[in-house]
Amino acid sequence: MTPKAEEYRSRRTKVGAFEINIESYRLGDTYHCKVDNVQPGAVLARGQGKTREEAERVAGEKAKEMLAKTRVFPKPG
């Protein structure tokens, strides 16, 4: 039998100049997390752990590393 995703949670926050979406859920005994940048919605990082906090911490650290390397260009006008 395939495990069913449970305890789904989604929230938005900011990391520097970037708005990100953090989604987490539990499959069996493991929590999974996905972090994407809201615009354009590309997945930045994934993480997993024994707790939701661990999964979100792992994915959040990876996403912060990626975003720190991203150049931000001023908007014209």
Helices and strands as residue ranges (DSSP letters): E 6-15, E 18-27, E 30-37, E 43-49, H 52-68
